[in-house]
């Protein structure tokens, strides 16, 4: 077997890896105006394409879709006579294919309370579930807490709703080794709350740090939500991308279901992001405006893919109890990510970076303080150091994989 060598230098590349995560806050923990960042993220995507680079900032695996998932969709497509699989979902249930809604209710039975068909809405990806959450509840001037580093869509969507994003950056230890070294200062978060604070976004596991919040941290956040009567948008799309630790769903904490909109993603769960299926789960009083918007915006989502995802989850639920080692969600996906994480850590370390090992997710944070270059000199763009570094890395410096 040939040995793989990683070289960092000005050599002509066979492969360029762009070290760009989906937040302006990595490495420097700086925060730009969200619209500026939206422009920058598009710039980096274009830059990666122009340089034939691998854009590491987009949340999807580049390997094949799990065979059993594609086989299920093929089976759905092979039965044109089943109208319930190919037309709008039944009029009585325009908020999700009944098969999928009921499977999701079973999957999340640990915290769903009441009738499942009234507490689940299937959306066009998790991003639409986020949009419904902000547009449905945030009024002009309402403040929304966002823990940084953060997914780049939060702040722009809050602004579109007329709200005010209020950022609270996690602290990070000077010699951080793992994502657990990113710490949330609950006192600092509490100090940012006032009478205008309406909502908080909790991304767990966190994108892009890979931090998995502990029970103590979640309980502190829960107490804050009680004290200020906050709605919590729990973005948990990376819930299955965890290895070696336990994922605690925020709505499962005592008293939190009644104030939480839980968001999940089939695309992230089964590595089929192009299928664009997500969902939100919430009690009736939080679900009503979401259902109204869904009814009058997209009305329904792709029924064939909903049927396929429902069947995939059913197979997984059966394996959860009978053969966890054969489960894609419990074993296959986490093991794949752990292996790739270890490989990436080694590659970055050999390239002169100081990587931080994540507990979950697709992304890895890395320090580049040991590297020198013109990116360290501020320019007319006024962009943070990490932005300048990524531009320089993509244009001038390369990882060459032989």
N, C-alpha and C positions, 0 to 999 in steps of 0.2 A: 504493500500500500504506500503510495507516495505521501510524503510529508507536506503538510500545508504550512507555508511561511507567510508571515504578515510583515509588510515593509511600510514604513511611514516615511515619505519623502516626495521628491519632485519627479519620480519616475513616471513614464507613460502608463496610465492605469488600464487594467483589465476590468476593474470594478471600483467605483467610487461609492463610499458609504457616507451619506450626509448625516451628520450628528445634529439633527433638528427635532426637538420635541414639540408637543402641541401647546406650548405655553410660553409667554415671554418671560417667565419667572425662573426658568432653570438656570443654574449656575450662579447667577447674580441676584436672584430673587427680586429683580426689578419689575415694575409694572408700568406698561404704556397705556395710552388711551386704547380701549378695545377696538375701535374702528381702525386706528393705526395698525394694530396687531393683525386685524383681519386682512388688511392690504399686504402686510409683511408675510403672512402665511401663504397667501396666493403667490407672492413673489418667490418664496422658497420652493413652492411646488413647481413653478415654471422653471426656476433655475435648475432644479434637480432633473427635470425633463430635458432641458437644453444640454446638460452635461452628461446625459445618459447615466445619471446617478441613481442609487437606491435611496429613496426617501424614507428614512427611519422614523419620521414623525407622524405617519398615518397609521391608524389603528386597525390593522388587519394582518393576518398571516399570509405569506406569499406561497405557501405550499398548497397541495390539493385539498379540496373539500373532503371531509370524512365520507368514505364510500357509502356507508349505510344511509347517510342523509341524502346524497344524490340518488341513490337507488329508490328511496321513498318517493322523491319528487317524480322520478321516472314512472313509478307505479301509478301515481296520481294522474299524470298526463296520459297514461295508457287507458284510462277509463272515461271516455267522453260522455258516456251514458249517465254518469253520476253528476246530476245537475248541481247538487249541493256542494260539489268541489270546484265548480267552474263559473258559477254565477255569483251575484251579490250574496252576501250572507243574508240569512232569512230576515224579513222585514222586522220581525219582533226583536231581533238581535243585530242591529246595524253596527254595534260597537265591538264586534269581534266574532269570528267563526265559532259557533258554540262548542265544537270539539276542542279547539285550542283554549278557549276561555275556561272550560271545565278542567282541562289538564293543568293550566296555570294555577287555578284555584287549589288543585290537589298539591301541586308542587310547592306552593306557598301557604299551605294550610296551617303552618306554624304561627302565622299572624293574621291571615285573612279572617275577618269576622263578618257574619251576615251572608246574604245571597251573593254567590260568586258572579253571577251575570250582571249584577249591579255594581260590583266593585272592581271590575277589570275592563279596560279599554285597550284594544290592540291598535297600534299606531304605525305610521310609515316610518319605522326606525325610532330609536330612542330620542333622537333630536327633536322630533315632532312632539313627543311626550313632554320634553323640556319646554318647548315653545308653548304648548297648551297650559302648562303649569304657571309660567310667567304671565302670559296674556290673560289667563283666567282669573288671577288673583292680585296681580300687582297694578296698583293705580298710580296716577301721576304723583311723583314725589315720594312714593313708598321706597324704603331702603331694603336692599337684599344683601345679606352677608355672603361673601364668597371667600373660601379658604384658598390661599395661594401657596404653591403653584396650582393652577386650575386649568381645566379644559377651556379652550378658547371661545366656545360658543356661549358660555354663561353670560358674560357681561354684555355682549351685543344684544342678546335676546332680552335681557333685563331693560336695556335702554330702549329697545323697540316697544316694550310694554309701557314706557314712560317712567320706569323706576330708576333708582340710583344704586349702582353697584358699590358696595362697601367692602373693600378688600382687607383681609387679615392674613398676613404671611406667616407661615410656620417658621419656627427657628430651626436651624440645622447646626449640629455640632461641628466644630472646626475640622476635626479629623473624622468626619462621618464615614462609616464603613457600610452600613445597611440603611434601608429606607426607614427603619425604626428610629434612626437618629434625627429624622424630621419630627419635631415636636410642636403640638398645638398649645399655645399659651392661652388657657381658658380665661384667665383674668384679662388679658388683652382683648380677646374676643368679646367678653362681657362689657368692656369699656366702650366698645363701638356700638352697643345697643342703646336705643332710645325710643321715644314714643312713635317715631316714624318707621322703626324696624318692623317689617312685615313677614319676612321669609328668610330662611337660611338654606344654602345649597351644601349638601354633604355628599362628597364624592368618595365612596369607599368600595373597593380599594381606590386609592387616589391616582389619578392620571395627571402628571406623568411620573410622580416619584415612586410609585409602586408601594406606597405605605398602606399597611392594613391597620386601621384604627383598633386599639385595644378596647376591651369592655369598659375599663375605667374611663377612657377618653370619651367613649360613646355615652356613658352615663352622665358625664359632666356636660356634654352637649345637650342631652335630654333635659337636664335640670335647667339649663339656660333657656331652652325652648319653652319649658313650663313658666319660668319666671317672666318672660317677655311675650308669652302667648304667640309663639312663632309657628308658622307653617314650615315644615322641613321637607325639602325636595331631596330625596335620597337617591342619588344617581349611583346605582349599583351594577352597572353593565359589565364590570369585570369580576363579578361575584364567583365565576367558575375558574378564573385565572389565578388561583391561589395554590401554593404548594407549601406543605409543612406547617401551616397554621390554620386556625379556624376563622371562617368568615361569619361575622355576626350581623344580621340584617337589622337595620335601625328600627323598623316598625315592630320588631319582636320584643323590644324593650318595654317594660311596664308603662302603660299609658301613652305610648308613642304612636300606636296605630291611628288614633283619632286625629292626629295632626300631621300625618306623614303621607306624602305622595311618593310611592316607591316605583322606580323606573328600571326596567330590564331590557335586554336586547337578545333576540334570537341570532342576529348576525354575529355578535360577539360570542355567544354561547357555542354555536356550531360552526364558527369560522365561515359564515356565508353573508358577509356584510352587504353584498350586492342585492340580497333579497329584501333588504330594508323592512324588517319587521321588528317592532319593539312593543312595549306595553307600559301602562301605568296602572298601579293598584292603589286604591284609596277608599276611605269610607264614603258613604253616600253624600254627605254634606260637602265634601271636597270634590267628588266626582261629577256633580251636577253641571258646573260650568264647562268642565272638560268634555262631557258627553255632548253638550249643546254645540260647542265649537266643532267637534268631530263630525257631528251630524250635518253641519252646514258648510264644512270645508271639504273634506275628502270623502265623507259618508262611510266608506269602507275601504279595507285594504285588500291586497291580492289574496283571493280565497285559496287557490291551489297551494301557494306557499304556506298559508296558515295551516292547511290540512297536513302538509308534509312536516311542518315543525311540531304540530300536535302529536303526530305519530312518533316522531323522533324523541320527544320528551316522554311519551308513554314507554317506549323501549328503555329509555334511561331510568325512569322511575322503577321499572321492574328490576333492572340491574342494581339499583341502589341497595336493595335488600337481598337479592339472590346471589349476585356476583359483582361486588363493587370493583374488583380488580379488572373487570371487563368493561367498566363504564368509561365512556369517552369524557364525560364531564368531571367525574371524580378521580379518574386515573390517567386516561390517555392525554387529554389536553394539558393538565398540570405537569405531567412528566415531560411532555414535549417542550413546554415553555421553560421548565427548569434546565433542561439540557441546553437549549439555545441561550438562555441567560448566562450559564456558566461559560459557554463558548465566547459570547460577546464580552463578558468580563475579562477573559484572558486576552482577547484581541485588543481591547482598549488599553489594558494595562501594558501590554507589549508595545503599544503605540505611544506611550508616554503620558497617558491619561491616568487619573485617579478615579476609577468607577465606583459607584455606590450600588451595592447589591440590593435589588428590590425584593419585596415579599410577594409581589403579585403583578399582574398586568403585562403589557407588551414593551414597556419603555425602561430605559436605564439612564440615570443621571451620571454625568462624569465631570470631574474638574479638569481644566486644561491649563492651570496656572504654571505648570512646568514648561509649557510650549511658548516659544517666542515668535513674533511676527508683527507686521504692520497693523494687524487688527487691534493691537493694544493701544494704539494712538487714536484718540477721539477724532471723528471726522465731521463733515458738515451735516451728516444725517441725524446726529444727536441720538442715534440708536444705542441701546445697551451693548455692553461688551460681548455678550453671547451672540447677539445678532451679527455683529461685525465678524466674529470668529467663524460663524457658520458660512457666511458669504465667502470669506477667504478660504476656508477649508474646501468648499465646493469648487472654487475657481482655480485654486493654486495647489493645494495639498491633497494627497490622496492616500487611501488605503489600497494597496495592491494585493490581491489574493491570487496566489499562483496555484 
